[in-house]
Amino acid sequence: MKTFNTRKEVTEAIQLLRNQGKTIGFVPTMGALHLGHLSLIKESKKENDITVVSIFVNPIQFNNSQDLKSYPRTIETDSKQLQETGADILFYPDEKEIYPDIPTEKYEFGQLETVMEGKFREGHFNGVAVVVKRLFDICLPHKAYFGMKDFQQLAIIKKLVLKLESDIQIIPCPTIRETDGLAMSSRNTKLNNEQRRQAAIISKCLFDAKKHYKEYTVDALKKHIETQINELSEMKTEYVEIVDDINLQPISEWGSTSAMVVCIAAWAGETRLIDNLSL
Ligand code: AMP
């Protein structure tokens, strides 16, 4: 695996590979890699000649400076894992490399960004869009891999690619979970033992909802999930939403849309966890 720290060097290397007819798969990450990230890399390796991974903790997508400061950074073990998984190129830039100047781009995503993460994390998706566009321009992928764990982010990226009239193919990848169901996340390492044990209730509620949702009205199911999490654990829900798979708008009754997704954000102490499941 080759590691590059500058835009110029990585773009030149990838352009050369493209000129040789190689296909490029790209997996953008913020590091602190786990099996969820590695599953995206494995998928890319299956479908492309070359797999490029970026590790960049993107400051402009954090709306909370403490969260940015405490975000786990484990570049040495990340690099080792990437090597073992067979990534071909690691792009590991510093902040100046991605943002030589203060970024001023503004993207509009309409109703996709007025709910859930967009509502509770102001500016988050603009920050995501800015960095993903820049990373796409630098890493020149044919295909880019994103996890369904970040369901709303995936919808935003698909819209971004449409807006940019880019021919990069966005490949959604399923959520990888711990054995107790908790969705893998870099932020899980911030949980203490008790928080980690209690966090499994999020996915338990999602899987129960998938089985039993028809026994409730939409509102009653949301309330039931909130009660379960807030009363059976020390976690606090930020939102529980049941939304249309395509436009991400909350639904009010079953059957009003063909595909529905239950989305949860909850705080375990200072750590914010998100998860979702298609019904
Ligand atoms: P992050 O490093 O958190 O920005 O995530 C980088 C990519 O990995 C994003 O596309 C995430 O959706 C994806 N990802 C994160 N956690 C998981 C998971 N548990 N399963 C599958 N993909 C994931």
Residues whose N, C-alpha, C, O or C-beta is under 5 A from the ligand:
A	BS01	AMP	P28 T29 M30 G31 G36 H37 Y145 F146 G147 M148 K149 D150 C173 P174 T175 I176 A183 M184 S185
